[in-house]
């Protein structure tokens, strides 16, 4: 197993087609879904590139706070490219750090690597980035109340048309995904996803 490691994806990397992109971690294989207690999902990692919010796990030590996500097995050969895409640099005081978290899965606890923001700041994600998070949660049949909670986060339009089109193209390439067969959730139609991810909390 030394040639592979476990990664806990809880944000945009939950979406399999994003994580398994050729320049990210094409060897990634889903192992299980699960949650990390004592943490709360936020978008408080501010991008140094565009100022938008990125996913983060905020440690609260409150037992009822849970961050749901997906455990993937990834080849060590892909670790460097994944680190680069996530903006991780050893010894840096900014960007994402890497931490081992204990994920509670249906088969028991698993230790996995998660990317967690070193510096936090209240931020708002772009519509397409929030869509990745929601789509990944739906794809892997995370609990419906949790998915609906993710939908309530506000998001903003991306003024960079090329970047927006590229990422929306990834989201909807070759039609929408089919959810895993664990539960009864069905894939949400493109029109409904677009409406929901752009809806702001009132």
RARAVEN-V940187 format. One record per residue. N is the residue number from 1. SS is DSSP state (alpha for helix, beta for strand, coil for the rest). PSI is psi in whole degrees, 0 to 359 (999 if undefined). OMEGA is omega in degrees with one decimal (none if undefined). Layout:
n=N ss=SS psi=PSI omega=OMEGA
n=N ss=SS psi=PSI omega=OMEGA
This chain:
n=1 ss=coil psi=353 omega=-177.8
n=2 ss=coil psi=339 omega=179.9
n=3 ss=coil psi=2 omega=177.8
n=4 ss=beta psi=160 omega=175.4
n=5 ss=beta psi=161 omega=179.2
n=6 ss=beta psi=132 omega=179.8
n=7 ss=beta psi=129 omega=175.6
n=8 ss=beta psi=107 omega=177.9
n=9 ss=beta psi=128 omega=-177.2
n=10 ss=coil psi=355 omega=179.8
n=11 ss=coil psi=231 omega=-176.2
n=12 ss=alpha psi=336 omega=179.6
n=13 ss=alpha psi=352 omega=174.3
n=14 ss=alpha psi=329 omega=-179.2
n=15 ss=coil psi=113 omega=-170.9
n=16 ss=alpha psi=318 omega=-176.0
n=17 ss=alpha psi=337 omega=174.5
n=18 ss=alpha psi=311 omega=-176.9
n=19 ss=alpha psi=323 omega=-175.0
n=20 ss=coil psi=12 omega=175.4
n=21 ss=coil psi=151 omega=-174.5
n=22 ss=coil psi=330 omega=-177.8
n=23 ss=coil psi=12 omega=-178.5
n=24 ss=coil psi=274 omega=180.0
n=25 ss=coil psi=73 omega=-176.0
n=26 ss=coil psi=341 omega=-179.6
n=27 ss=coil psi=357 omega=-173.7
n=28 ss=coil psi=132 omega=177.2
n=29 ss=beta psi=130 omega=179.6
n=30 ss=beta psi=135 omega=177.5
n=31 ss=beta psi=316 omega=-175.4
n=32 ss=beta psi=165 omega=166.3
n=33 ss=beta psi=166 omega=179.4
n=34 ss=beta psi=189 omega=-179.9
n=35 ss=beta psi=156 omega=175.8
n=36 ss=beta psi=116 omega=179.6
n=37 ss=beta psi=161 omega=177.1
n=38 ss=coil psi=16 omega=178.8
n=39 ss=beta psi=157 omega=178.1
n=40 ss=beta psi=136 omega=179.0
n=41 ss=beta psi=138 omega=176.9
n=42 ss=beta psi=172 omega=170.4
n=43 ss=beta psi=40 omega=-171.6
n=44 ss=beta psi=15 omega=173.1
n=45 ss=beta psi=106 omega=-176.3
n=46 ss=beta psi=128 omega=179.0
n=47 ss=coil psi=133 omega=176.6
n=48 ss=coil psi=346 omega=-177.8
n=49 ss=coil psi=315 omega=-173.5
n=50 ss=coil psi=359 omega=176.8
n=51 ss=coil psi=1 omega=-179.2
n=52 ss=coil psi=164 omega=180.0
n=53 ss=beta psi=140 omega=175.6
n=54 ss=beta psi=160 omega=-175.3
n=55 ss=beta psi=146 omega=179.1
n=56 ss=beta psi=158 omega=174.1
n=57 ss=beta psi=109 omega=-179.6
n=58 ss=beta psi=123 omega=-179.9
n=59 ss=beta psi=124 omega=-179.0
n=60 ss=coil psi=338 omega=-174.3
n=61 ss=coil psi=17 omega=174.5
n=62 ss=coil psi=118 omega=-171.5
n=63 ss=coil psi=330 omega=-177.6
n=64 ss=coil psi=351 omega=174.6
n=65 ss=coil psi=124 omega=-176.2
n=66 ss=beta psi=134 omega=171.0
n=67 ss=beta psi=116 omega=178.4
n=68 ss=beta psi=153 omega=177.9
n=69 ss=beta psi=198 omega=-174.5
n=70 ss=beta psi=134 omega=175.5
n=71 ss=beta psi=122 omega=177.2
n=72 ss=beta psi=146 omega=169.5
n=73 ss=beta psi=128 omega=-174.6
n=74 ss=beta psi=141 omega=177.7
n=75 ss=beta psi=140 omega=177.8
n=76 ss=alpha psi=331 omega=-179.5
n=77 ss=alpha psi=339 omega=179.6
n=78 ss=alpha psi=356 omega=-173.9
n=79 ss=alpha psi=318 omega=-177.4
n=80 ss=alpha psi=318 omega=180.0
n=81 ss=alpha psi=323 omega=177.2
n=82 ss=alpha psi=318 omega=176.6
n=83 ss=alpha psi=316 omega=-178.3
n=84 ss=alpha psi=316 omega=-179.9
n=85 ss=alpha psi=329 omega=179.7
n=86 ss=alpha psi=354 omega=179.3
n=87 ss=coil psi=25 omega=179.3
n=88 ss=coil psi=131 omega=173.8
n=89 ss=coil psi=124 omega=-179.3
n=90 ss=coil psi=134 omega=177.8
n=91 ss=coil psi=350 omega=179.5
n=92 ss=coil psi=153 omega=177.3
n=93 ss=coil psi=0 omega=179.4
n=94 ss=coil psi=181 omega=-179.3
n=95 ss=coil psi=204 omega=177.6
n=96 ss=beta psi=143 omega=166.8
n=97 ss=beta psi=173 omega=177.3
n=98 ss=beta psi=132 omega=-179.6
n=99 ss=beta psi=148 omega=174.0
n=100 ss=beta psi=124 omega=179.8
n=101 ss=beta psi=152 omega=177.4
n=102 ss=beta psi=116 omega=-177.2
n=103 ss=beta psi=128 omega=177.0
n=104 ss=beta psi=112 omega=-178.4
n=105 ss=beta psi=168 omega=177.3
n=106 ss=coil psi=337 omega=-179.5
n=107 ss=coil psi=7 omega=-179.8
n=108 ss=beta psi=176 omega=-177.7
n=109 ss=beta psi=143 omega=176.3
n=110 ss=beta psi=135 omega=174.5
n=111 ss=beta psi=130 omega=-177.6
n=112 ss=beta psi=159 omega=178.9
n=113 ss=beta psi=133 omega=176.2
n=114 ss=beta psi=147 omega=173.4
n=115 ss=beta psi=123 omega=-176.6
n=116 ss=beta psi=136 omega=-175.9
n=117 ss=beta psi=136 omega=175.6
n=118 ss=coil psi=327 omega=179.1
n=119 ss=coil psi=134 omega=-178.8
n=120 ss=coil psi=150 omega=179.5
n=121 ss=coil psi=131 omega=179.9
n=122 ss=coil psi=124 omega=-174.9
n=123 ss=coil psi=164 omega=-179.9
n=124 ss=coil psi=132 omega=-178.6
n=125 ss=beta psi=162 omega=170.2
n=126 ss=beta psi=158 omega=178.8
n=127 ss=alpha psi=314 omega=-175.1
n=128 ss=alpha psi=326 omega=-179.3
n=129 ss=alpha psi=316 omega=175.9
n=130 ss=alpha psi=323 omega=178.5
n=131 ss=alpha psi=321 omega=176.9
n=132 ss=alpha psi=315 omega=-177.8
n=133 ss=alpha psi=311 omega=-179.5
n=134 ss=alpha psi=316 omega=-179.1
n=135 ss=alpha psi=319 omega=178.1
n=136 ss=alpha psi=322 omega=178.1
n=137 ss=alpha psi=319 omega=178.0
n=138 ss=alpha psi=317 omega=-178.7
n=139 ss=alpha psi=321 omega=-175.1
n=140 ss=coil psi=13 omega=175.1
n=141 ss=coil psi=47 omega=172.2
n=142 ss=coil psi=161 omega=-175.9
n=143 ss=coil psi=134 omega=-175.9
n=144 ss=alpha psi=317 omega=178.8
n=145 ss=alpha psi=324 omega=179.4
n=146 ss=alpha psi=318 omega=178.1
n=147 ss=alpha psi=316 omega=179.7
n=148 ss=alpha psi=325 omega=176.5
n=149 ss=alpha psi=319 omega=177.4
n=150 ss=alpha psi=324 omega=-179.0
n=151 ss=alpha psi=337 omega=-175.2
n=152 ss=coil psi=346 omega=180.0
n=153 ss=coil psi=137 omega=175.7
n=154 ss=coil psi=155 omega=176.1
n=155 ss=beta psi=166 omega=-174.7
n=156 ss=beta psi=154 omega=175.0
n=157 ss=coil psi=147 omega=176.2
n=158 ss=coil psi=119 omega=-177.2
n=159 ss=coil psi=346 omega=178.1
n=160 ss=coil psi=100 omega=-173.7
n=161 ss=alpha psi=321 omega=-178.8
n=162 ss=alpha psi=315 omega=178.9
n=163 ss=alpha psi=318 omega=179.1
n=164 ss=alpha psi=313 omega=-178.8
n=165 ss=alpha psi=320 omega=179.8
n=166 ss=alpha psi=315 omega=-176.7
n=167 ss=alpha psi=323 omega=174.9
n=168 ss=alpha psi=328 omega=176.4
n=169 ss=alpha psi=321 omega=177.2
n=170 ss=alpha psi=320 omega=-177.6
n=171 ss=alpha psi=321 omega=-173.3
n=172 ss=alpha psi=12 omega=-178.6
n=173 ss=coil psi=135 omega=176.9
n=174 ss=coil psi=35 omega=-178.1
n=175 ss=coil psi=171 omega=-178.5
n=176 ss=coil psi=162 omega=-179.5
n=177 ss=coil psi=164 omega=171.0
n=178 ss=coil psi=130 omega=-179.5
n=179 ss=coil psi=157 omega=177.6
n=180 ss=coil psi=162 omega=-171.5
n=181 ss=coil psi=14 omega=-176.6
n=182 ss=coil psi=316 omega=-173.3
n=183 ss=coil psi=199 omega=-175.7
n=184 ss=coil psi=1 omega=179.3
n=185 ss=coil psi=141 omega=176.6
n=186 ss=coil psi=156 omega=178.5
n=187 ss=coil psi=135 omega=178.5
n=188 ss=coil psi=139 omega=-179.0
n=189 ss=coil psi=153 omega=-175.7
n=190 ss=alpha psi=316 omega=-176.9
n=191 ss=alpha psi=322 omega=-179.4
n=192 ss=alpha psi=318 omega=178.4
n=193 ss=alpha psi=312 omega=-178.5
n=194 ss=alpha psi=318 omega=-180.0
n=195 ss=alpha psi=316 omega=-175.5
n=196 ss=alpha psi=317 omega=-176.8
n=197 ss=alpha psi=340 omega=179.8
n=198 ss=coil psi=357 omega=179.9
n=199 ss=coil psi=132 omega=177.8
n=200 ss=coil psi=151 omega=177.8
n=201 ss=coil psi=132 omega=-179.2
n=202 ss=coil psi=999 omega=none
